């Protein structure tokens, strides 16, 4: 049964990590529905380490572009280099993680907090998409250091379960003047150091819990997340070029309301 649960959680991670619907929020709600305790191994480890699989999908999908932008950039100006922008964006992300993570971690056990984040995030998503969506020629090199820093700062909000790292960074980028495609690309690139760091930290913290059985569950869940995320990333990149985020906003509201109803019914 644990292997089935690992596949389900890996599927959810792969489906939700790069969509603006909050993978952490979905995984927390799934653990609640499956009767799994996210405070014990292997589920605490899988919650974060399955991100390894998802981020490997991004690296594979963008590998040619990553290689060119990293080692053969068209513009030799260091301020326009993708690595410079990612470092700048990671500064507030790391600082925010150190300052806020301990305070926000308890919210992972509060379905109401997750539901509230889903609903509030949906409203902000729709407002930003309607007001700040721009369609004009723009490339990743056009992202300024100021925009990179502010996107990293905005990304800190996603430490509240249910907000969505992808949603915060993409919509934040759009509000700062980026087109949906460029904001999404930068969000995906920024996910690489952000998620690898979080997963590596979790692996190190729970390294003594990685028995063969636990490791097998983590590998199966992460492998499932990789396969599913690879399809999702390709599909979502095509989606953002042509359509608005309204369906995701509606989904977040429906899910948030369903969680609130289910929680209060269960409480009675």
N, C-alpha and C positions, 0 to 999 in steps of 0.2 A: 504493500500500500504506500510505503514511503517513496518508492520509485515513481509511482503514479502521481503523487503529490509533487515530486520534483519536476516531472514533465509539465504538469499544469502550471506551476509557478514559472518555469522557464518559458513556457508559451506566453504567459501574461507579460513577463519581462520583455520578451522580444517584440510583442505587439505594441506595448505601451511606452517603452523607453524613449523613443524618438518622436512620438506623437505628443501634442500638447495636452495630455490628459493625466499625467502623473503616474509613472510606473511604481514608485514607492507607495503611493496611495492605493493603487490597485493590488499590489502584493500584500499590503497590510490587511486590506479588506478580504482578500482571498484566504489569507491565513485565518482570519476570524471565521469565515464561512466554513473552512475545512476543519476547524477545530485544532489548528496548529498554533503552538506557542512560539511567537517570534523572539522570545527571550532565551531560548535554548538552542543548542546545536542539534541538527545541522541547519535549521531554518534561519537562525540569525546570520549565519555565515552565507547561506545561499541568497538571502535578501540583497546583500551587497556584492557578493562575488559573481553572481550571475551576470552582473554588469560587464565582467570581463568578456563574456561571450558576445554581448550586445555591441561592445565597443570594437571588438575584433571585426564585426560585420562592417562597421563604419570604415575602419582602416582598409579592409579589403575592397570595399566599394570605391573609395576615393584614392586608392594607393598610387595610381599614376599622377593624379593631381597633387597629392601630398608630396610625392617625390620631386615633381617639377617645381612646386612652390618652395620647397625646402632647399633643394640643391641646385636648381637651375632657374632662379627667379628672373623674370623679364626685367624688373627694375632692381638695380643694385642698391638703392637707398635702403639702409637698414630700418628706417622708420616704417617702410611699407612691407617689410618682410613678415610673413605669416608667423614665424616663431617669436618675433618681437611683440607682435600684437597678442599672441597667446600668453606670453609671460606677463605682459601688462594686465591682461584680463584675469590672470590667476592670482595676482597680488591681493585684490579685495576678496576673491573667492576663498583663499587660504585664511586671510585674516578673519573674515566673517565666519568661516567654519570653526576656527579656534574660539571665537567669542560666543557664538550662538548655539553650537551643536549640543552642548550639554544641557542648555536651557530648553531646546526644542525636541530633544530625543523623547521625553515622556509623551509627547503628542502622538507618537507612533502607536500608542495603546489606547488612543481615544478616537473611535470612529466618528464622533460628532465633529471633532476638529478637522478630520480629513474631509468630511462632507461639506463643512463650511468653506474650506479652501477650494474645493471643487466648484462650488456655486459662485463664490466671489470671483474666483479666477475666470469663470465663464463670462461673467458680466464685463470684466476688464478686457478680456480677449475680444469680445464683440465690439466694445467701444474703440479699442485701439485699431482693430482691423478696419473699421469703418472710417475712422478719422485719419489714420496715418498710412494707409496702404498707398504705396507709390509704385508706378511701373515706368521705369526709365532705364537706359543703359547704365549698368553699374557692375563692377567686379569686386572680388574680395580684396584686391589691393587698395580699393577706395575706402575701406574701413579705416578711420583715423585712430590714433592712439587714445584720444579722449573717448571715442565711442567704444573701443575695446575695454577700457577701464570701467566705464559705466555699465557695460553689459556684464562684466564680471561682478560688479557690485549688485546689479539687479538679480543675477543668478543666485545670490545668497538667499533671496526670498524663498527659493525652492527647497530650502532645508525644512520648511514647514510642510509636513506630509500632505499631499494632495494638491500642492501648487503646480508642480511640473517644472523640472529643470529646463526641458526643451521649450515649453510654453513661455517661461519667464525670459529666457535668453532670446528667443525668436521675436516675441512681441515687444520686448524691450529694445531690441535692435531696430525694429520697424518704427517705434516711437522716436528713436534717435536719428531717423532719416535713411535707414537701409531699406532696400526693396525686400519683399518676402523671400526671394531666392537667395540673395546674399546673406540676409539675416539667418536663414536656415543653414546655409553652408557654414557660416561662422559658428553657429550654435553646435553643429556637428563636430567641427574641428576642436572647439573648446571642450566638448564632452570627452575627448581623448585623454588629456591630462587630468581633468576633473574626476572622471569615473575610474581611471586606472589608479589614481591616488587613493580614492575611497576604498576600492576593492583591495588594493595592496595593504592598506592600513588594517582592514578587517581580517585579512588572511594572517597578518602578523599577530594581531591581537588574539585571535582564536587558533593559533597554530598548534597549541597543545590538544585541541579538540579534534584535529584532523586525523581521526582513525580511518582505516581503509573503508569502513562503511559510510562514514560521513563524507570522505573524499569522493566516493563513488556517486553519492547523491548530488554533491556540488558539481561534479563533472557532467552528469546527465542533465541537470538543470541548466548549466551554462551552455552546454552544447545545443540544447533545444533553443535557448535564447539566441544563440548565434545564427542558426538556420532561419528562424522566424524574422529576426531583425534585419537580415540581409534583404529579404523580400520587402519588408516595410520601408526601409531606407530608400530603396529604388522607387517604390511606389509614391512615397511622400514627396520626394524631390520633384517628381512629375506633377503631383497635385498642387504644390504651392505656386507653381508657375501660372496656373490657370484659375484656381478657385479660392474662395474665401474660407475662413476658419469657422464659419457659422455652424456646420455640422458637429464640430468638436465642442463648441460652446453648448449646443443643445444637449449633446451626450453627457457633458459634465453636469449640467443642471439635473437631468433625469437621474443620473447615477447618484448625485448628492442627495436628492430628495428621497430616492429609494433607500439609501443608507439610513437617513434620519428616520424614516417610517419603520424600517426593519429594526433599528436600534431601540426605538421607544416601544415597539410591540414586544420585542424580546425582554425589555426591562420590566414589562408588566407581567 
